[in-house]
């Protein structure tokens, strides 16, 4: 039996959440006074994203902690990473791209998640300063056979880096070029050259494709040797609908060594 980690992912396509007054009013009822002040300061699109994100987090975590969504108090660590206090340890992280919000939740340990829409016209070489030479080589590796693979591979590497720094809470202060990922068919290898003492075995990574045009990656700080995620994934429109979905694990056939 494999040593798997339990992870839940909740995907919310913002465009599918009704914009009528009743839904907005219901959602606003879950915000604290401080959160309502933040909501009022945003422009309409950002305000809607903030509101739906907050309600998504509160409804999911309330269920995990056995409390009311109104009782979920989202706080920040000194490094800015959000957390909630409860009767048990529940770790979570939030990300969005375009109109898709993703919430990753686990009881295993600190978690980070990042999603990006695969942009086929993005000039990724403009940001090659955040990539290690081996990553650039891998991104270009299948370009002649499948030109689109360049963008898929770039955004996979990018989401892996983002997921890691969101998991650790160290943010963009990290030199992303020093975080070197190598994607193999059976696993994702990782080196963090910013640490004198390597502790990369503490982290486990997986990447997935969602809706054919989004890639998201998850980083989990493991307290044991994890071989895979036992991933439960749902599309959730808070207080409207929820159903199970199956994102495609992002794997490659070729095997190269670091």
KERO-636391 format. One record per residue: y, x, z of N, C-alpha, C in turn. Coordinates in steps of 0.1 Angstrom, whole numbers. Example, Ala and Ser with C-alpha at 12.3 -4.5 7.8 and 13.67 -1.06 7.14 Angstrom:
ATOM     nv     nu     nw    cav    cau    caw     cv     cu     cw
ATOM    -57    132     78    -45    123     78    -33    132     78
ATOM    -22    128     71    -11    137     71      0    129     79
END
This chain:
ATOM     nv     nu     nw    cav    cau    caw     cv     cu     cw
ATOM    -12      8      0      0      0      0     12      9      0
ATOM     22      6     -9     34     14    -10     43     12      2
ATOM     51     23      5     60     22     16     73     17     10
ATOM     75      4     11     87     -2      4     97     -7     14
ATOM    110     -8      9    121    -12     17    125    -26     13
ATOM    128    -34     23    132    -48     20    147    -48     17
ATOM    151    -52      6    165    -53      2    167    -67     -5
ATOM    178    -73     -1    182    -86     -8    195    -84    -15
ATOM    195    -89    -28    207    -88    -36    211   -102    -40
ATOM    224   -105    -38    230   -118    -42    240   -116    -53
ATOM    238   -122    -64    247   -121    -75    255   -134    -77
ATOM    268   -132    -78    277   -144    -79    286   -142    -92
ATOM    283   -150   -102    292   -150   -114    304   -158   -111
ATOM    315   -152   -109    327   -159   -104    331   -171   -114
ATOM    329   -169   -127    333   -179   -136    325   -192   -135
ATOM    314   -192   -128    306   -204   -126    309   -211   -113
ATOM    318   -205   -105    323   -212    -93    334   -222    -97
ATOM    333   -235    -94    343   -244    -98    357   -241    -92
ATOM    367   -243   -100    381   -240    -95    388   -252    -89
ATOM    381   -263    -88    388   -275    -83    392   -274    -69
ATOM    402   -282    -65    408   -281    -52    398   -283    -40
ATOM    388   -291    -42    379   -294    -31    371   -281    -27
ATOM    366   -274    -38    359   -262    -35    368   -251    -29
ATOM    380   -249    -34    389   -239    -29    392   -242    -15
ATOM    395   -255    -12    399   -259      2    387   -256     12
ATOM    375   -259      7    363   -257     15    361   -242     18
ATOM    363   -234      8    362   -220     10    372   -214     19
ATOM    385   -219     18    395   -214     26    393   -216     41
ATOM    385   -226     44    382   -230     58    374   -219     65
ATOM    368   -210     57    360   -199     63    367   -186     65
ATOM    380   -186     61    388   -174     63    394   -174     77
ATOM    395   -162     83    403   -160     95    418   -161     92
ATOM    426   -161    102    441   -161    100    445   -148     92
ATOM    439   -137     96    443   -124     89    438   -124     75
ATOM    426   -130     72    421   -131     59    429   -140     50
ATOM    434   -151     56    443   -160     48    456   -153     44
ATOM    461   -145     53    473   -137     50    471   -128     38
ATOM    459   -121     38    456   -113     27    454   -121     14
ATOM    448   -132     15    446   -141      4    459   -145     -3
ATOM    469   -149      6    482   -153      1    490   -142     -6
ATOM    487   -130     -3    494   -119     -8    489   -115    -22
ATOM    477   -120    -26    472   -116    -39    477   -125    -50
ATOM    477   -120    -62    479   -128    -74    466   -137    -76
ATOM    468   -147    -84    457   -157    -85    443   -152    -88
ATOM    442   -143    -97    428   -138   -101    422   -130    -90
ATOM    430   -121    -84    426   -113    -73    423   -121    -60
ATOM    431   -132    -58    429   -141    -47    416   -148    -48
ATOM    413   -153    -60    401   -160    -62    389   -151    -59
ATOM    390   -138    -64    379   -129    -62    377   -126    -47
ATOM    388   -124    -40    387   -121    -26    381   -133    -18
ATOM    385   -145    -22    381   -157    -15    366   -159    -17
ATOM    361   -158    -29    347   -160    -32    338   -149    -25
ATOM    343   -136    -26    336   -125    -20    335   -127     -5
ATOM    345   -131      2    345   -133     16    335   -144     20
ATOM    335   -155     13    326   -166     16    312   -162     13
ATOM    310   -155      2    296   -150     -1    291   -142     10
ATOM    299   -132     15    294   -123     26    292   -131     38
ATOM    301   -140     42    299   -147     55    288   -157     55
ATOM    285   -163     43    274   -173     43    260   -165     44
ATOM    259   -154     37    247   -147     36    244   -140     50
ATOM    255   -134     56    253   -127     68    251   -137     80
ATOM    257   -148     79    255   -159     89    240   -163     90
ATOM    234   -164     78    220   -168     78    211   -157     83
ATOM    215   -144     80    207   -133     86    208   -132    101
ATOM    220   -135    106    223   -133    120    220   -145    129
ATOM    218   -156    122    215   -169    129    228   -175    136
ATOM    239   -173    129    252   -178    135    259   -186    124
ATOM    270   -192    127    278   -200    118    286   -190    109
ATOM    289   -193     97    298   -185     88    311   -182     95
ATOM    316   -192    102    329   -190    109    329   -179    120
ATOM    317   -176    125    315   -166    135    313   -152    130
ATOM    312   -151    117    310   -138    111    323   -130    111
ATOM    324   -120    118    337   -112    119    335    -99    112
ATOM    340    -97    100    339    -85     92    349    -75     97
ATOM    344    -63    102    353    -53    107    351    -40     98
ATOM    359    -30    101    359    -18     93    357     -6    102
ATOM    347      3     98    346     16    105    359     24    102
ATOM    361     35    109    372     43    107    373     48     92
ATOM    362     50     86    361     55     72    364     43     62
ATOM    366     31     67    368     20     58    356     12     54
ATOM    344     16     58    332      9     54    331     -4     63
ATOM    329    -16     57    328    -28     64    315    -29     72
ATOM    315    -36     83    303    -39     91    305    -52     99
ATOM    294    -58    104    295    -69    113    287    -66    125
ATOM    291    -71    136    283    -70    149    275    -83    150
ATOM    262    -81    155    254    -92    157    242    -89    166
ATOM    233    -98    167    221    -97    176    211    -86    170
ATOM    213    -83    157    204    -72    151    213    -65    141
ATOM    208    -53    137    215    -45    127    213    -51    113
ATOM    223    -55    107    223    -59     93    233    -51     85
ATOM    229    -44     75    237    -35     67    240    -42     53
ATOM    252    -41     49    256    -47     36    266    -39     29
ATOM    267    -42     16    278    -36      8    281    -46     -4
ATOM    293    -45     -9    298    -55    -19    304    -47    -30
ATOM    302    -52    -43    308    -46    -54    311    -57    -65
ATOM    320    -54    -74    322    -64    -85    326    -56    -98
ATOM    324    -63   -109    328    -58   -122    330    -70   -131
ATOM    341    -70   -138    344    -82   -146    344    -94   -137
ATOM    336   -104   -140    335   -116   -131    323   -117   -123
ATOM    316   -106   -121    303   -106   -114    305    -99   -100
ATOM    301   -106    -89    301   -100    -76    287    -98    -72
ATOM    284    -86    -66    271    -84    -60    272    -80    -46
ATOM    263    -86    -38    262    -83    -23    248    -78    -21
ATOM    247    -66    -15    234    -60    -12    232    -60      3
ATOM    221    -65      8    219    -66     23    205    -61     26
ATOM    204    -54     38    191    -49     43    192    -47     58
ATOM    180    -46     64    180    -42     78    174    -27     79
ATOM    172    -21     68    166     -7     68    175      4     72
ATOM    188      3     68    197     14     71    210     12     62
ATOM    219     21     63    231     20     55    228     19     40
ATOM    236     10     33    234      7     19    247      7     12
ATOM    246     11     -1    257     11    -10    253      5    -23
ATOM    262     -2    -30    258     -8    -43    271     -7    -52
ATOM    268     -5    -64    279     -5    -74    274    -11    -87
ATOM    283    -19    -93    280    -26   -106    291    -22   -116
ATOM    287    -20   -129    296    -18   -139    292    -26   -152
ATOM    301    -32   -159    298    -37   -172    298    -26   -182
ATOM    287    -26   -190    286    -15   -200    296    -17   -211
ATOM    305     -9   -212    316     -9   -222    313      0   -234
ATOM    310     -6   -245    306      2   -257    317     10   -264
ATOM    329      7   -260    340     15   -266    347     24   -256
ATOM    342     25   -244    348     33   -234    346     48   -237
ATOM    357     56   -237    356     70   -240    352     78   -227
ATOM    339     78   -225    334     84   -212    337     99   -211
ATOM    339    106   -223    342    120   -222    355    123   -216
ATOM    364    113   -214    377    115   -208    375    117   -193
ATOM    363    113   -187    361    115   -173    349    124   -171
ATOM    347    133   -181    335    142   -179    337    152   -168
ATOM    349    152   -162    351    161   -151    343    157   -138
ATOM    339    144   -138    331    139   -127    316    141   -129
ATOM    312    147   -140    298    148   -144    294    162   -143
ATOM    282    164   -138    276    178   -139    271    180   -153
ATOM    270    193   -157    265    197   -170    252    190   -174
ATOM    243    190   -164    229    184   -167    230    169   -169
ATOM    240    163   -163    242    148   -165    247    146   -179
ATOM    257    154   -183    263    152   -197    252    154   -207
ATOM    243    164   -205    232    166   -214    223    154   -215
ATOM    220    149   -203    211    137   -203    217    125   -209
ATOM    230    123   -207    237    111   -212    236    111   -228
ATOM    238    123   -233    237    125   -248    223    126   -254
ATOM    213    127   -245    200    130   -249    193    121   -260
ATOM    197    109   -260    190     99   -270    200     94   -280
ATOM    212    100   -281    223     95   -289    220     93   -303
ATOM    212    102   -309    209    101   -324    200     89   -327
ATOM    191     86   -318    182     75   -320    188     62   -316
ATOM    195     62   -305    201     49   -300    215     52   -295
ATOM    226     51   -303    239     54   -299    244     47   -287
ATOM    239     34   -285    243     26   -273    238     32   -260
ATOM    227     40   -261    221     46   -249    231     55   -242
ATOM    241     61   -249    251     69   -243    259     62   -232
ATOM    263     50   -236    271     42   -226    262     37   -215
ATOM    250     32   -218    241     28   -207    238     39   -197
ATOM    236     51   -202    233     62   -193    245     67   -185
ATOM    257     67   -192    269     71   -185    271     61   -173
ATOM    271     48   -176    274     38   -165    263     38   -154
ATOM    250     42   -158    240     43   -147    244     55   -138
ATOM    247     66   -144    251     78   -135    263     74   -127
ATOM    273     68   -133    285     64   -126    282     55   -114
ATOM    274     45   -116    270     35   -105    262     42    -94
ATOM    254     52    -98    246     59    -88    256     67    -79
ATOM    266     74    -85    275     82    -77    283     72    -68
ATOM    288     61    -73    296     52    -65    287     46    -54
ATOM    275     42    -57    266     36    -47    264     46    -35
ATOM    263     59    -39    260     69    -28    273     71    -19
ATOM    284     72    -25    296     74    -17    300     61     -9
ATOM    296     50    -14    298     37     -7    288     36      5
ATOM    276     41      3    266     41     13    270     50     25
ATOM    275     62     21    279     72     32    292     69     38
ATOM    300     61     31    314     57     36    324     68     34
ATOM    320     78     26    329     90     25    339     88     13
ATOM    337     78      5    347     74     -5    349     85    -16
ATOM    360     83    -23    364     91    -34    368    105    -30
ATOM    369    108    -17    372    122    -13    361    132    -17
ATOM    349    126    -20    339    135    -25    342    139    -39
ATOM    339    152    -43    340    156    -56    327    151    -64
ATOM    329    141    -72    318    134    -79    310    144    -87
ATOM    316    154    -92    308    164   -101    298    171    -93
ATOM    300    172    -79    290    179    -71    279    170    -67
ATOM    279    157    -71    268    148    -68    260    147    -81
ATOM    249    154    -82    241    156    -94    229    147    -94
ATOM    228    137   -103    217    128   -105    209    132   -117
ATOM    196    130   -115    187    132   -127    177    120   -127
ATOM    178    113   -137    170    100   -138    157    103   -145
ATOM    146    101   -138    132    103   -144    126     89   -145
ATOM    114     89   -152    107     77   -154    102     71   -141
ATOM     98     79   -131     92     74   -119    102     74   -107
ATOM    113     81   -108    122     82    -96    135     87   -101
ATOM    145     87    -92    158     93    -94    160    104    -85
ATOM    162    116    -90    164    128    -82    179    130    -80
ATOM    182    137    -68    196    137    -64    199    150    -57
ATOM    210    157    -60    215    168    -53    229    166    -49
ATOM    233    169    -36    246    169    -32    251    183    -28
ATOM    259    189    -37    263    203    -35    275    204    -26
ATOM    280    193    -21    291    193    -12    287    196      3
ATOM    274    195      5    268    198     18    261    212     18
ATOM    264    219     28    258    232     30    243    230     32
ATOM    240    220     40    226    217     43    222    204     36
ATOM    212    206     27    208    194     19    201    184     28
ATOM    206    171     26    199    160     33    197    149     23
ATOM    195    153     11    194    143      0    181    135      1
ATOM    171    140      9    158    132     10    161    120     19
ATOM    172    119     25    175    107     34    179     95     25
ATOM    181     97     12    186     86      4    177     83     -7
ATOM    176     70     -9    167     65    -20    175     56    -30
ATOM    173     58    -43    181     51    -53    172     43    -63
ATOM    178     32    -67    172     25    -78    184     18    -86
ATOM    181     17    -99    191     10   -108    185     -1   -115
ATOM    193    -11   -119    189    -23   -125    198    -28   -136
ATOM    193    -35   -146    201    -42   -156    202    -57   -152
ATOM    214    -62   -153    217    -76   -151    224    -82   -163
ATOM    218    -94   -167    225   -102   -178    227    -93   -190
ATOM    219    -84   -193    218    -75   -205    230    -66   -207
ATOM    241    -68   -199    253    -61   -202    259    -55   -189
ATOM    252    -55   -178    257    -50   -165    246    -40   -160
ATOM    250    -29   -154    241    -20   -147    246    -20   -132
ATOM    236    -21   -123    240    -19   -109    230    -10   -103
ATOM    235     -1    -94    226      8    -87    228      6    -72
ATOM    217      9    -65    216      8    -50    213     21    -44
ATOM    220     25    -33    216     36    -25    213     32    -11
ATOM    202     36     -6    197     32      7    195     45     16
ATOM    201     46     27    198     57     36    185     53     44
ATOM    175     61     41    162     58     46    158     66     59
ATOM    152     58     68    147     65     80    132     68     79
ATOM    126     65     67    112     68     64    111     71     49
ATOM    100     76     45     98     79     31     96     67     23
ATOM    107     62     16    106     50      8    101     53     -6
ATOM     91     45    -11     86     47    -24     92     37    -34
ATOM     96     26    -29    102     16    -38    110      6    -30
ATOM    118     -3    -37    124    -14    -31    115    -26    -32
ATOM    114    -34    -22    109    -48    -23    121    -56    -25
ATOM    125    -59    -37    138    -65    -40    137    -80    -42
ATOM    145    -87    -34    146   -101    -36    160   -104    -41
ATOM    161   -109    -53    174   -111    -60    177   -126    -63
ATOM    189   -130    -59    193   -144    -61    206   -145    -68
ATOM    208   -155    -76    221   -159    -81    226   -170    -71
ATOM    237   -167    -65    242   -176    -54    257   -179    -57
ATOM    259   -192    -58    273   -198    -58    274   -205    -44
ATOM    282   -199    -35    282   -204    -21    284   -219    -20
ATOM    275   -225    -13    275   -240    -10    274   -248    -22
ATOM    270   -242    -33    268   -249    -46    254   -248    -51
ATOM    249   -236    -53    236   -235    -59    231   -221    -56
ATOM    217   -219    -55    211   -206    -54    197   -207    -60
ATOM    194   -197    -69    181   -196    -74    177   -181    -76
ATOM    164   -179    -76    159   -165    -77    160   -160    -91
ATOM    164   -147    -93    165   -141   -106    158   -128   -105
ATOM    155   -122   -116    147   -109   -117    155    -99   -125
ATOM    163    -91   -119    169    -80   -127    159    -70   -132
ATOM    162    -64   -143    153    -54   -149    155    -40   -143
ATOM    144    -34   -137    146    -20   -132    149    -11   -144
ATOM    159     -2   -142    163      7   -152    155     19   -152
ATOM    145     21   -161    136     32   -162    137     39   -175
ATOM    133     52   -175    132     59   -188    119     66   -189
ATOM    114     68   -201    101     73   -203    100     88   -203
ATOM    111     95   -207    110    109   -207    111    115   -193
ATOM    104    126   -191    104    133   -178    109    147   -180
ATOM    119    151   -172    125    164   -173    126    169   -158
ATOM    126    182   -157    127    187   -143    142    191   -140
ATOM    145    192   -128    159    196   -124    161    210   -128
END
